[in-house]
Amino acid sequence: MQRLRHFVGKAWADSTVQDRQNLWRRFQAWADMQGLPADPDTATQFVMATMVEPQGMLAYTRLLSAVFGHLGVDARPLLSLATVLRGSGGNIPLEQALSVPREVLLAWSFRQTPRVRAAVLIAWKTASRWGDVQNLSRACFPLISNTEIVVDWNTLPKGRRGNPFCRSKVVAIRGPLTREIAELLRGLGNFQQLCPLSTDQFSRLLGADNATKLYSAHSVKRGAIDHLMSLKAAGAPFALQLISRLAKHTNDADPTVANMTVRYTSDPVALARVLQTGDVTMYL
């Protein structure tokens, strides 16, 4: 258990450690009650016994397999279960998050702490999931000015970026809100985490306010994409593929710069400008 605590403390932000440890404690207590060892085979049985929806079981499976993997234990039983769950719809959300309108989100953000507001504005301007922005630090912004900000997710530790050297992980922020974000970022320590709230905690924060109680963390990215789609349908001049590029969605029809080329590119500011994401963040 001590080794697990050490791993969890290193692998996740402080705000999410308790949730992860609680899941492990639940698993360990269940295994003890069944008289079974706390190994991947037992973890597979535990996940199935939770009787939650496939989406929840898949989340439990991913977490427990990651813990076992970092502890050097073969987690293949859990990985096999994850494959089955994905095939049964585990990757499909039970319901889509509501799209939050721009004016509602911005008004709500003014009532939050500076770091939460900064993370919210960055999530909106980059059409990002909350998990994408919470781990950012000052070091992830190679350029901060009042007219342009560059975000480089590729500078995060490997364990905190889903696809290293991905072209969609370098984004230029321009237009409205850029000056406000720059001012908020200048007060952040070089390696200080932007916002310690987990996705669940952020969703609860939204839910605690009457103006945003119908929205969740996923509503921000959904709202940004809907906002851009509406503008494009109304005749906005930016290229359609820039929406997918900004949202970090894989799009084989938008080859631009190969991901392997990104690995050898040492100037993220130049890369962000070449990818032209600033042309679409102007509208957010």
Backbone as CSV, one residue per row, in Angstrom:
resi,resn,N_x,N_y,N_z,CA_x,CA_y,CA_z,C_x,C_y,C_z
1,MET,0.834,-1.205,0.000,0.000,0.000,0.000,0.871,1.258,0.000
2,GLN,1.985,1.191,0.698,2.887,2.342,0.734,3.447,2.627,-0.649
3,ARG,3.785,1.558,-1.376,4.306,1.718,-2.729,3.231,2.308,-3.638
4,LEU,1.992,1.875,-3.446,0.901,2.413,-4.237,0.730,3.901,-3.976
5,ARG,0.739,4.304,-2.701,0.587,5.722,-2.372,1.668,6.554,-3.049
6,HIS,2.902,6.042,-3.053,4.016,6.762,-3.674,3.752,6.927,-5.164
7,PHE,3.287,5.849,-5.828,3.016,5.921,-7.265,1.891,6.902,-7.572
8,VAL,0.779,6.774,-6.823,-0.369,7.643,-7.068,0.005,9.103,-6.857
9,GLY,0.791,9.365,-5.835,1.209,10.731,-5.558,2.046,11.320,-6.667
10,LYS,2.827,10.484,-7.345,3.659,10.970,-8.444,2.882,11.046,-9.762
11,ALA,1.891,10.140,-9.935,1.239,10.014,-11.230,0.137,11.030,-11.470
12,TRP,-0.502,11.520,-10.382,-1.638,12.415,-10.559,-1.495,13.663,-9.715
13,ALA,-2.268,14.644,-10.065,-2.287,15.885,-9.299,-2.826,15.625,-7.901
14,ASP,-2.423,16.486,-6.951,-2.833,16.304,-5.567,-4.344,16.213,-5.417
15,SER,-5.058,16.992,-6.211,-6.511,17.042,-6.069,-7.199,15.743,-6.457
16,THR,-6.527,14.890,-7.247,-7.157,13.650,-7.687,-6.628,12.422,-6.955
17,VAL,-5.600,12.603,-6.125,-5.001,11.467,-5.425,-6.026,10.752,-4.557
18,GLN,-6.847,11.518,-3.838,-7.797,10.906,-2.921,-8.791,10.015,-3.661
19,ASP,-9.292,10.475,-4.808,-10.235,9.670,-5.587,-9.599,8.357,-6.010
20,ARG,-8.348,8.398,-6.452,-7.656,7.191,-6.921,-7.386,6.226,-5.765
21,GLN,-6.962,6.774,-4.629,-6.704,5.922,-3.474,-7.991,5.291,-2.955
22,ASN,-9.094,6.039,-3.029,-10.372,5.495,-2.578,-10.788,4.296,-3.423
23,LEU,-10.557,4.375,-4.748,-10.895,3.245,-5.605,-10.056,2.037,-5.242
24,TRP,-8.757,2.260,-5.000,-7.895,1.142,-4.627,-8.330,0.548,-3.287
25,ARG,-8.698,1.388,-2.341,-9.155,0.879,-1.041,-10.423,0.047,-1.199
26,ARG,-11.330,0.507,-2.056,-12.549,-0.269,-2.315,-12.208,-1.630,-2.896
27,PHE,-11.284,-1.641,-3.860,-10.860,-2.900,-4.472,-10.200,-3.807,-3.441
28,GLN,-9.309,-3.247,-2.637,-8.592,-4.048,-1.639,-9.560,-4.626,-0.595
29,ALA,-10.518,-3.805,-0.157,-11.498,-4.280,0.829,-12.351,-5.396,0.236
30,TRP,-12.744,-5.248,-1.033,-13.544,-6.275,-1.697,-12.749,-7.571,-1.821
31,ALA,-11.467,-7.446,-2.216,-10.620,-8.632,-2.355,-10.459,-9.342,-1.011
32,ASP,-10.243,-8.563,0.060,-10.105,-9.164,1.401,-11.382,-9.885,1.801
33,MET,-12.525,-9.290,1.496,-13.803,-9.883,1.859,-14.043,-11.199,1.115
34,GLN,-13.532,-11.266,-0.120,-13.683,-12.477,-0.922,-12.574,-13.493,-0.650
35,GLY,-11.589,-13.082,0.152,-10.455,-13.963,0.423,-9.569,-14.169,-0.792
36,LEU,-9.454,-13.138,-1.624,-8.689,-13.227,-2.866,-7.489,-12.283,-2.820
37,PRO,-6.428,-12.584,-3.569,-5.268,-11.683,-3.612,-5.605,-10.422,-4.394
38,ALA,-4.938,-9.330,-4.055,-5.160,-8.065,-4.759,-4.320,-8.042,-6.033
39,ASP,-4.710,-8.862,-7.016,-3.969,-8.947,-8.273,-4.898,-8.602,-9.438
40,PRO,-4.376,-8.536,-10.667,-5.207,-8.130,-11.802,-6.413,-9.032,-12.058
41,ASP,-6.274,-10.357,-11.826,-7.418,-11.251,-12.015,-8.554,-10.881,-11.055
42,THR,-8.183,-10.624,-9.800,-9.183,-10.231,-8.808,-9.750,-8.857,-9.142
43,ALA,-8.884,-7.959,-9.636,-9.350,-6.617,-10.012,-10.397,-6.708,-11.121
44,THR,-10.219,-7.652,-12.055,-11.194,-7.849,-13.126,-12.544,-8.266,-12.552
45,GLN,-12.507,-9.188,-11.584,-13.750,-9.621,-10.933,-14.398,-8.468,-10.164
46,PHE,-13.571,-7.663,-9.517,-14.075,-6.513,-8.761,-14.805,-5.531,-9.665
47,VAL,-14.197,-5.223,-10.817,-14.812,-4.277,-11.750,-16.175,-4.796,-12.212
48,MET,-16.235,-6.090,-12.545,-17.495,-6.670,-12.995,-18.540,-6.664,-11.883
49,ALA,-18.082,-6.813,-10.633,-19.002,-6.869,-9.495,-19.567,-5.502,-9.135
50,THR,-18.951,-4.427,-9.628,-19.456,-3.101,-9.294,-20.834,-2.850,-9.900
51,MET,-21.143,-3.544,-10.997,-22.460,-3.453,-11.630,-22.801,-2.033,-12.084
52,VAL,-21.790,-1.222,-12.375,-22.047,0.106,-12.917,-22.173,-0.009,-14.437
53,GLU,-22.477,1.094,-15.105,-22.578,1.090,-16.561,-21.209,0.795,-17.191
54,PRO,-21.191,0.309,-18.444,-19.910,0.001,-19.104,-18.914,1.158,-19.072
55,GLN,-19.430,2.393,-19.164,-18.531,3.546,-19.134,-17.781,3.621,-17.810
56,GLY,-18.497,3.379,-16.709,-17.869,3.406,-15.396,-16.890,2.272,-15.212
57,MET,-17.267,1.068,-15.674,-16.365,-0.082,-15.564,-15.088,0.137,-16.371
58,LEU,-15.236,0.751,-17.543,-14.051,1.015,-18.360,-13.117,1.991,-17.649
59,ALA,-13.682,3.002,-16.997,-12.856,3.954,-16.254,-12.115,3.254,-15.116
60,TYR,-12.802,2.383,-14.372,-12.164,1.636,-13.289,-11.052,0.735,-13.839
61,THR,-11.342,0.098,-14.975,-10.370,-0.826,-15.571,-9.105,-0.099,-15.988
62,ARG,-9.276,1.056,-16.602,-8.110,1.833,-17.041,-7.249,2.258,-15.856
63,LEU,-7.885,2.723,-14.803,-7.138,3.172,-13.640,-6.376,2.031,-12.988
64,LEU,-7.072,0.921,-12.735,-6.420,-0.198,-12.046,-5.316,-0.814,-12.895
65,SER,-5.516,-0.902,-14.215,-4.459,-1.455,-15.069,-3.250,-0.531,-15.084
66,ALA,-3.473,0.796,-15.026,-2.352,1.741,-14.971,-1.568,1.573,-13.672
67,VAL,-2.282,1.383,-12.563,-1.600,1.195,-11.274,-0.760,-0.072,-11.302
68,PHE,-1.368,-1.178,-11.739,-0.620,-2.439,-11.787,0.563,-2.340,-12.739
69,GLY,0.349,-1.693,-13.878,1.437,-1.556,-14.841,2.621,-0.798,-14.278
70,HIS,2.356,0.293,-13.545,3.449,1.069,-12.962,4.093,0.360,-11.781
71,LEU,3.379,-0.601,-11.221,3.969,-1.405,-10.148,4.727,-2.606,-10.701
72,GLY,4.754,-2.736,-12.031,5.486,-3.835,-12.653,4.723,-5.144,-12.668
73,VAL,3.398,-5.097,-12.523,2.574,-6.312,-12.503,1.847,-6.438,-13.839
74,ASP,1.840,-7.641,-14.404,1.185,-7.901,-15.682,-0.317,-7.657,-15.542
75,ALA,-0.834,-6.693,-16.265,-2.245,-6.312,-16.136,-3.089,-6.806,-17.302
76,ARG,-2.660,-7.855,-18.000,-3.388,-8.304,-19.183,-4.856,-8.673,-18.942
77,PRO,-5.204,-9.286,-17.793,-6.641,-9.560,-17.564,-7.489,-8.287,-17.606
78,LEU,-6.976,-7.205,-17.029,-7.704,-5.940,-17.042,-7.739,-5.335,-18.449
79,LEU,-6.637,-5.467,-19.182,-6.603,-4.941,-20.545,-7.576,-5.688,-21.445
80,SER,-7.708,-6.993,-21.226,-8.674,-7.789,-21.998,-10.098,-7.353,-21.684
81,LEU,-10.365,-7.092,-20.393,-11.689,-6.612,-20.007,-11.975,-5.249,-20.643
82,ALA,-10.966,-4.389,-20.688,-11.146,-3.068,-21.295,-11.534,-3.193,-22.762
83,THR,-10.925,-4.150,-23.467,-11.257,-4.369,-24.876,-12.713,-4.782,-25.035
84,VAL,-13.173,-5.665,-24.157,-14.574,-6.110,-24.191,-15.515,-4.943,-23.906
85,LEU,-15.168,-4.130,-22.923,-16.015,-3.001,-22.544,-16.101,-1.971,-23.659
86,ARG,-14.973,-1.724,-24.321,-15.001,-0.784,-25.452,-15.919,-1.299,-26.552
87,GLY,-15.888,-2.612,-26.778,-16.747,-3.205,-27.792,-18.220,-3.152,-27.436
88,SER,-18.513,-3.054,-26.152,-19.912,-3.015,-25.712,-20.410,-1.595,-25.476
89,GLY,-19.634,-0.620,-25.918,-20.075,0.768,-25.804,-19.505,1.520,-24.635
90,GLY,-18.449,1.001,-24.026,-17.863,1.657,-22.862,-17.269,3.014,-23.173
91,ASN,-16.927,3.244,-24.446,-16.360,4.542,-24.820,-17.435,5.571,-25.167
92,ILE,-18.705,5.138,-25.210,-19.777,6.046,-25.589,-20.397,6.637,-24.335
93,PRO,-20.405,7.943,-24.156,-21.005,8.550,-22.976,-22.486,8.186,-22.855
94,LEU,-22.967,8.079,-21.605,-24.378,7.769,-21.387,-25.258,8.853,-21.989
95,GLU,-24.839,10.083,-21.914,-25.568,11.186,-22.525,-24.577,12.298,-22.825
96,GLN,-24.862,13.057,-23.862,-23.967,14.128,-24.250,-24.095,15.308,-23.279
97,ALA,-22.979,15.908,-22.972,-23.004,17.105,-22.130,-23.690,18.234,-22.901
98,LEU,-24.409,19.059,-22.175,-25.016,20.224,-22.815,-23.933,21.208,-23.235
99,SER,-24.152,21.868,-24.333,-23.203,22.857,-24.839,-23.396,24.173,-24.089
100,VAL,-22.344,24.656,-23.426,-22.483,25.897,-22.660,-22.283,27.107,-23.586
101,PRO,-23.201,28.061,-23.561,-23.030,29.261,-24.393,-21.851,30.108,-23.906
102,ARG,-21.230,30.806,-24.818,-20.056,31.619,-24.503,-20.351,32.628,-23.400
103,GLU,-21.454,33.359,-23.519,-21.740,34.421,-22.556,-21.999,33.859,-21.148
104,VAL,-22.596,32.673,-21.071,-22.859,32.045,-19.769,-21.548,31.631,-19.115
105,LEU,-20.674,31.008,-19.896,-19.396,30.548,-19.356,-18.526,31.716,-18.905
106,LEU,-18.445,32.757,-19.709,-17.601,33.902,-19.361,-18.124,34.615,-18.120
107,ALA,-19.450,34.774,-18.021,-20.025,35.417,-16.830,-19.724,34.596,-15.581
108,TRP,-19.825,33.279,-15.696,-19.523,32.397,-14.558,-18.053,32.487,-14.178
109,SER,-17.175,32.553,-15.168,-15.727,32.557,-14.893,-15.301,33.793,-14.101
110,PHE,-16.012,34.892,-14.263,-15.674,36.104,-13.520,-15.875,35.927,-12.017
111,ARG,-16.703,34.976,-11.626,-16.979,34.738,-10.209,-16.029,33.716,-9.594
112,GLN,-15.035,33.269,-10.351,-14.115,32.235,-9.874,-12.751,32.839,-9.524
113,THR,-11.892,32.019,-8.932,-10.537,32.460,-8.599,-9.757,32.711,-9.894
114,PRO,-8.690,33.495,-9.843,-7.932,33.782,-11.067,-7.437,32.533,-11.790
115,ARG,-6.983,31.519,-11.046,-6.447,30.336,-11.709,-7.552,29.502,-12.362
116,VAL,-8.705,29.405,-11.697,-9.828,28.698,-12.318,-10.273,29.457,-13.565
117,ARG,-10.362,30.780,-13.458,-10.759,31.588,-14.614,-9.779,31.417,-15.762
118,ALA,-8.488,31.424,-15.467,-7.492,31.246,-16.526,-7.673,29.896,-17.217
119,ALA,-7.869,28.843,-16.425,-8.039,27.505,-17.005,-9.311,27.427,-17.844
120,VAL,-10.385,28.050,-17.372,-11.649,28.047,-18.116,-11.492,28.768,-19.450
121,LEU,-10.854,29.923,-19.430,-10.676,30.686,-20.672,-9.791,29.939,-21.663
122,ILE,-8.749,29.276,-21.151,-7.862,28.512,-22.044,-8.606,27.314,-22.615
123,ALA,-9.388,26.627,-21.776,-10.173,25.488,-22.257,-11.128,25.922,-23.366
124,TRP,-11.755,27.079,-23.175,-12.681,27.591,-24.187,-11.948,27.986,-25.468
125,LYS,-10.876,28.745,-25.327,-10.173,29.265,-26.508,-9.475,28.154,-27.296
126,THR,-9.179,27.024,-26.659,-8.485,25.933,-27.354,-9.392,24.729,-27.564
127,ALA,-10.688,24.866,-27.274,-11.652,23.761,-27.425,-11.114,22.481,-26.792
128,SER,-10.695,22.601,-25.525,-10.037,21.502,-24.833,-10.907,20.907,-23.739
129,ARG,-10.650,19.645,-23.446,-11.245,19.016,-22.267,-10.594,19.616,-21.026
130,TRP,-11.307,19.555,-19.909,-10.737,20.083,-18.669,-9.434,19.367,-18.314
131,GLY,-9.397,18.063,-18.526,-8.174,17.316,-18.218,-6.975,17.765,-19.028
132,ASP,-7.239,18.386,-20.190,-6.133,18.889,-21.020,-5.505,20.145,-20.429
133,VAL,-6.304,20.954,-19.729,-5.790,22.244,-19.272,-5.350,22.243,-17.809
134,GLN,-5.907,21.361,-16.978,-5.621,21.445,-15.553,-4.147,21.206,-15.219
135,ASN,-3.451,20.393,-16.016,-2.057,20.075,-15.734,-1.060,21.035,-16.375
136,LEU,-1.554,21.992,-17.138,-0.649,22.961,-17.758,0.073,23.770,-16.686
137,SER,1.287,24.192,-16.994,2.051,25.093,-16.119,2.577,26.235,-16.974
138,ARG,3.205,27.183,-16.340,3.771,28.330,-17.072,4.752,27.856,-18.140
139,ALA,5.426,26.741,-17.895,6.412,26.219,-18.837,5.775,25.715,-20.137
140,CYS,4.468,25.514,-20.145,3.775,25.021,-21.338,3.383,26.146,-22.291
141,PHE,3.788,27.378,-21.963,3.434,28.529,-22.792,4.715,29.204,-23.296
142,PRO,5.240,28.752,-24.432,6.490,29.338,-24.947,6.345,30.793,-25.371
143,LEU,5.110,31.248,-25.569,4.886,32.651,-25.912,3.665,33.155,-25.155
144,ILE,3.846,34.249,-24.420,2.729,34.916,-23.753,2.841,36.402,-24.061
145,SER,1.898,36.904,-24.848,1.841,38.340,-25.116,0.372,38.748,-25.088
146,ASN,0.123,40.023,-25.133,-1.262,40.503,-25.079,-2.039,40.236,-26.360
147,THR,-1.325,39.878,-27.423,-2.002,39.644,-28.704,-1.916,38.185,-29.170
148,GLU,-1.008,37.417,-28.584,-0.870,36.015,-28.995,-0.263,35.191,-27.859
149,ILE,-0.834,34.016,-27.643,-0.324,33.057,-26.665,-0.191,31.715,-27.371
150,VAL,0.910,31.029,-27.143,1.092,29.690,-27.707,1.093,28.673,-26.572
151,VAL,0.244,27.648,-26.720,0.172,26.549,-25.749,0.833,25.333,-26.375
152,ASP,1.757,24.720,-25.640,2.469,23.538,-26.146,2.285,22.391,-25.160
153,TRP,1.319,21.525,-25.430,1.080,20.375,-24.542,2.217,19.359,-24.604
154,ASN,3.024,19.409,-25.648,4.118,18.445,-25.787,5.205,18.637,-24.734
155,THR,5.177,19.756,-24.004,6.183,19.970,-22.965,5.802,19.310,-21.646
156,LEU,4.568,18.788,-21.542,4.162,18.111,-20.313,4.956,16.825,-20.139
157,PRO,5.114,16.338,-18.885,5.731,15.027,-18.680,4.987,13.966,-19.471
158,LYS,5.693,12.923,-19.903,5.095,11.927,-20.791,3.824,11.310,-20.222
159,GLY,3.769,11.132,-18.919,2.598,10.514,-18.306,1.365,11.379,-18.344
160,ARG,1.513,12.641,-18.711,0.369,13.555,-18.696,-0.013,14.053,-20.078
161,ARG,0.505,13.419,-21.106,0.075,13.776,-22.461,-0.289,12.493,-23.205
162,GLY,-1.472,12.479,-23.763,-1.972,11.256,-24.360,-1.206,10.820,-25.590
163,ASN,-0.756,11.743,-26.428,-0.077,11.409,-27.664,1.105,12.353,-27.845
164,PRO,2.299,11.948,-27.392,3.441,12.851,-27.474,3.770,13.215,-28.919
165,PHE,4.274,14.442,-29.089,4.681,14.945,-30.395,3.517,14.964,-31.387
166,CYS,2.347,15.336,-30.902,1.161,15.422,-31.761,0.994,16.856,-32.243
167,ARG,0.773,17.042,-33.548,0.692,18.396,-34.102,-0.451,19.198,-33.484
168,SER,-1.539,18.508,-33.087,-2.692,19.226,-32.551,-2.467,19.684,-31.120
169,LYS,-1.308,19.346,-30.533,-1.023,19.744,-29.164,-0.245,21.054,-29.086
170,VAL,-0.152,21.766,-30.202,0.473,23.094,-30.229,-0.548,24.065,-30.824
171,VAL,-0.987,25.024,-30.024,-2.104,25.884,-30.421,-1.758,27.348,-30.188
172,ALA,-2.162,28.194,-31.113,-2.005,29.642,-30.972,-3.337,30.250,-30.563
173,ILE,-3.321,31.037,-29.499,-4.515,31.743,-29.035,-4.404,33.198,-29.465
174,ARG,-5.420,33.682,-30.151,-5.456,35.085,-30.580,-6.872,35.636,-30.414
175,GLY,-7.017,36.925,-30.560,-8.339,37.530,-30.537,-8.868,37.790,-29.133
176,PRO,-10.187,37.854,-28.978,-10.810,38.179,-27.689,-10.301,37.274,-26.571
177,LEU,-10.148,37.859,-25.393,-9.729,37.175,-24.153,-8.223,36.907,-24.071
178,THR,-7.493,37.128,-25.154,-6.057,36.829,-25.142,-5.331,37.679,-24.095
179,ARG,-5.606,38.972,-24.044,-4.950,39.844,-23.071,-5.269,39.392,-21.636
180,GLU,-6.517,39.036,-21.365,-6.899,38.602,-20.017,-6.168,37.329,-19.621
181,ILE,-6.097,36.381,-20.544,-5.386,35.132,-20.251,-3.916,35.413,-19.980
182,ALA,-3.314,36.279,-20.790,-1.892,36.608,-20.613,-1.638,37.199,-19.228
183,GLU,-2.503,38.093,-18.804,-2.340,38.715,-17.480,-2.460,37.683,-16.362
184,LEU,-3.376,36.743,-16.509,-3.552,35.697,-15.500,-2.360,34.747,-15.475
185,LEU,-1.807,34.438,-16.645,-0.684,33.500,-16.719,0.602,34.093,-16.157
186,ARG,0.763,35.376,-16.250,1.999,35.998,-15.771,2.163,35.849,-14.260
187,GLY,1.082,35.601,-13.554,1.173,35.400,-12.111,1.399,33.957,-11.710
188,LEU,1.574,33.071,-12.706,1.747,31.641,-12.438,3.225,31.281,-12.377
189,GLY,3.596,30.481,-11.371,4.977,30.018,-11.257,5.347,29.130,-12.434
190,ASN,6.622,29.057,-12.780,7.063,28.367,-13.985,6.605,26.923,-14.050
191,PHE,6.633,26.215,-12.900,6.222,24.815,-12.896,5.010,24.598,-11.999
192,GLN,4.281,25.672,-11.721,3.081,25.590,-10.900,1.908,25.128,-11.753
193,GLN,1.173,24.125,-11.276,0.027,23.621,-12.011,-1.010,24.728,-12.173
194,LEU,-1.567,24.827,-13.379,-2.499,25.908,-13.665,-3.710,25.881,-12.737
195,CYS,-4.363,24.723,-12.625,-5.562,24.632,-11.780,-5.643,23.237,-11.187
196,PRO,-5.665,23.098,-9.858,-5.619,21.779,-9.218,-6.946,21.033,-9.211
197,LEU,-8.006,21.592,-9.780,-9.299,20.913,-9.751,-9.332,19.743,-10.729
198,SER,-9.816,18.584,-10.266,-10.030,17.451,-11.161,-11.262,17.721,-12.021
199,THR,-11.485,16.874,-13.018,-12.658,17.037,-13.878,-13.944,16.954,-13.068
200,ASP,-14.018,15.990,-12.151,-15.208,15.853,-11.310,-15.411,17.081,-10.424
201,GLN,-14.325,17.582,-9.863,-14.424,18.767,-8.999,-14.860,19.994,-9.791
202,PHE,-14.364,20.117,-11.010,-14.768,21.241,-11.857,-16.249,21.147,-12.210
203,SER,-16.717,19.935,-12.523,-18.132,19.745,-12.829,-19.002,20.098,-11.624
204,ARG,-18.535,19.720,-10.427,-19.302,20.045,-9.220,-19.328,21.559,-8.981
205,LEU,-18.233,22.232,-9.311,-18.180,23.685,-9.157,-19.189,24.356,-10.095
206,LEU,-19.271,23.862,-11.313,-20.273,24.380,-12.245,-21.682,24.116,-11.721
207,GLY,-21.885,22.915,-11.192,-23.205,22.524,-10.716,-23.674,23.266,-9.489
208,ALA,-22.734,23.856,-8.757,-23.089,24.576,-7.530,-23.640,25.968,-7.803
209,ASP,-23.554,26.419,-9.040,-24.025,27.753,-9.406,-25.309,27.616,-10.220
210,ASN,-26.345,28.343,-9.845,-27.629,28.238,-10.542,-27.510,28.524,-12.035
211,ALA,-26.592,29.403,-12.393,-26.461,29.788,-13.803,-25.843,28.684,-14.650
212,THR,-25.094,27.768,-14.010,-24.375,26.732,-14.769,-24.671,25.320,-14.261
213,LYS,-25.721,25.152,-13.480,-25.972,23.852,-12.841,-26.317,22.740,-13.841
214,LEU,-26.691,23.105,-15.046,-27.030,22.097,-16.047,-25.823,21.644,-16.866
215,TYR,-24.662,22.258,-16.598,-23.483,21.969,-17.411,-22.449,21.158,-16.641
216,SER,-21.554,20.516,-17.389,-20.464,19.742,-16.800,-19.147,20.178,-17.422
217,ALA,-18.045,19.546,-16.998,-16.727,19.898,-17.528,-16.684,19.735,-19.049
218,HIS,-17.374,18.741,-19.572,-17.345,18.491,-21.016,-18.136,19.532,-21.800
219,SER,-18.950,20.319,-21.100,-19.757,21.333,-21.777,-18.904,22.434,-22.390
220,VAL,-17.699,22.649,-21.848,-16.845,23.736,-22.333,-16.345,23.438,-23.749
221,LYS,-15.764,22.262,-23.923,-15.275,21.891,-25.251,-16.436,21.811,-26.245
222,ARG,-17.524,21.211,-25.817,-18.685,21.093,-26.686,-19.215,22.474,-27.083
223,GLY,-19.239,23.396,-26.106,-19.714,24.741,-26.387,-18.830,25.466,-27.381
224,ALA,-17.506,25.310,-27.230,-16.573,25.973,-28.152,-16.741,25.450,-29.573
225,ILE,-16.883,24.131,-29.707,-17.045,23.545,-31.040,-18.365,23.987,-31.666
226,ASP,-19.445,23.974,-30.880,-20.739,24.425,-31.394,-20.690,25.897,-31.818
227,HIS,-19.991,26.694,-31.026,-19.854,28.124,-31.330,-19.168,28.316,-32.687
228,LEU,-18.086,27.569,-32.910,-17.359,27.684,-34.174,-18.174,27.153,-35.347
229,MET,-18.894,26.047,-35.127,-19.721,25.484,-36.194,-20.802,26.479,-36.620
230,SER,-21.402,27.141,-35.647,-22.442,28.124,-35.961,-21.875,29.279,-36.774
231,LEU,-20.686,29.734,-36.375,-20.056,30.831,-37.106,-19.676,30.414,-38.523
232,LYS,-19.160,29.188,-38.650,-18.789,28.700,-39.991,-20.021,28.575,-40.874
233,ALA,-21.126,28.082,-40.312,-22.363,27.955,-41.082,-22.885,29.321,-41.523
234,ALA,-22.568,30.351,-40.732,-23.014,31.710,-41.058,-22.061,32.416,-42.018
235,GLY,-20.982,31.711,-42.418,-20.096,32.281,-43.418,-18.747,32.762,-42.925
236,ALA,-18.353,32.426,-41.682,-17.030,32.829,-41.182,-15.942,32.286,-42.114
237,PRO,-14.878,33.060,-42.380,-13.924,32.701,-43.428,-12.837,31.696,-43.045
238,PHE,-12.827,31.167,-41.828,-11.765,30.216,-41.470,-12.037,28.844,-42.112
239,ALA,-10.969,28.065,-42.307,-11.084,26.737,-42.925,-11.775,25.766,-41.965
240,LEU,-12.672,24.951,-42.486,-13.452,24.027,-41.660,-12.571,23.060,-40.878
241,GLN,-11.484,22.578,-41.509,-10.640,21.586,-40.839,-9.933,22.144,-39.615
242,LEU,-9.892,23.479,-39.493,-9.249,24.074,-38.321,-10.027,23.771,-37.041
243,ILE,-11.326,23.513,-37.154,-12.096,23.174,-35.956,-11.615,21.840,-35.395
244,SER,-11.458,20.842,-36.250,-10.956,19.541,-35.798,-9.525,19.647,-35.304
245,ARG,-8.727,20.446,-35.992,-7.327,20.609,-35.581,-7.247,21.245,-34.197
246,LEU,-8.056,22.266,-33.965,-8.070,22.930,-32.668,-8.583,21.994,-31.589
247,ALA,-9.606,21.199,-31.898,-10.219,20.301,-30.917,-9.377,19.059,-30.647
248,LYS,-8.233,18.933,-31.349,-7.320,17.809,-31.142,-7.950,16.484,-31.549
249,HIS,-8.741,16.522,-32.610,-9.351,15.316,-33.147,-8.514,14.807,-34.317
250,THR,-8.289,13.506,-34.353,-7.539,12.915,-35.450,-8.324,13.087,-36.739
251,ASN,-7.656,13.574,-37.749,-8.333,13.836,-39.016,-7.365,13.539,-40.154
252,ASP,-7.529,12.349,-40.760,-6.606,11.938,-41.824,-6.697,12.830,-43.051
253,ALA,-7.815,13.548,-43.192,-7.973,14.437,-44.347,-7.268,15.774,-44.133
254,ASP,-6.662,15.939,-42.951,-5.967,17.187,-42.627,-4.523,16.855,-42.244
255,PRO,-3.692,16.457,-43.227,-2.347,15.978,-42.901,-1.411,17.059,-42.376
256,THR,-1.496,18.271,-42.898,-0.609,19.383,-42.507,0.803,18.877,-42.221
257,VAL,1.239,18.987,-40.964,2.587,18.560,-40.580,2.505,17.185,-39.925
258,ALA,3.294,16.234,-40.400,3.276,14.892,-39.814,3.714,14.946,-38.356
259,ASN,3.118,14.086,-37.530,3.473,14.070,-36.114,4.959,13.805,-35.898
260,MET,5.553,12.964,-36.729,6.975,12.686,-36.576,7.794,13.945,-36.837
261,THR,7.333,14.799,-37.757,8.025,16.058,-38.016,7.973,16.955,-36.790
262,VAL,6.830,16.917,-36.087,6.687,17.708,-34.863,7.769,17.332,-33.858
263,ARG,8.112,16.066,-33.816,9.134,15.597,-32.875,10.477,16.289,-33.109
264,TYR,10.740,16.637,-34.369,12.026,17.248,-34.705,11.943,18.768,-34.809
265,THR,10.785,19.326,-34.520,10.619,20.770,-34.584,10.927,21.387,-33.228
266,SER,11.865,22.293,-33.183,12.299,22.861,-31.904,11.671,24.221,-31.613
267,ASP,10.865,24.738,-32.532,10.252,26.053,-32.361,8.731,25.915,-32.320
268,PRO,8.137,25.739,-31.143,6.684,25.555,-31.061,5.892,26.783,-31.491
269,VAL,6.479,27.968,-31.353,5.776,29.179,-31.770,5.606,29.185,-33.286
270,ALA,6.678,28.885,-34.001,6.598,28.817,-35.464,5.621,27.727,-35.895
271,LEU,5.670,26.583,-35.202,4.773,25.478,-35.538,3.311,25.884,-35.347
272,ALA,3.009,26.536,-34.218,1.639,26.962,-33.953,1.141,27.907,-35.042
273,ARG,2.008,28.786,-35.492,1.607,29.730,-36.543,1.405,29.032,-37.883
274,VAL,2.259,28.068,-38.193,2.119,27.311,-39.433,0.804,26.529,-39.437
275,LEU,0.430,25.991,-38.285,-0.803,25.199,-38.191,-2.061,26.056,-38.254
276,GLN,-1.915,27.372,-38.106,-2.990,28.349,-38.328,-4.158,28.252,-37.336
277,THR,-3.938,27.645,-36.183,-5.037,27.565,-35.215,-5.435,28.946,-34.705
278,GLY,-4.509,29.899,-34.768,-4.848,31.268,-34.378,-5.945,31.865,-35.233
279,ASP,-6.076,31.358,-36.492,-7.119,31.871,-37.377,-8.523,31.516,-36.885
280,VAL,-8.625,30.443,-36.093,-9.933,30.029,-35.596,-10.152,30.431,-34.132
281,THR,-9.061,30.496,-33.351,-9.237,30.960,-31.966,-9.640,32.439,-31.919
282,MET,-9.425,33.140,-33.014,-9.873,34.542,-33.120,-11.385,34.672,-32.898
283,TYR,-12.110,33.569,-33.164,-13.574,33.615,-33.114,-14.156,33.099,-31.797
284,LEU,-13.305,32.739,-30.870,-13.799,32.169,-29.605,-13.701,33.181,-28.459
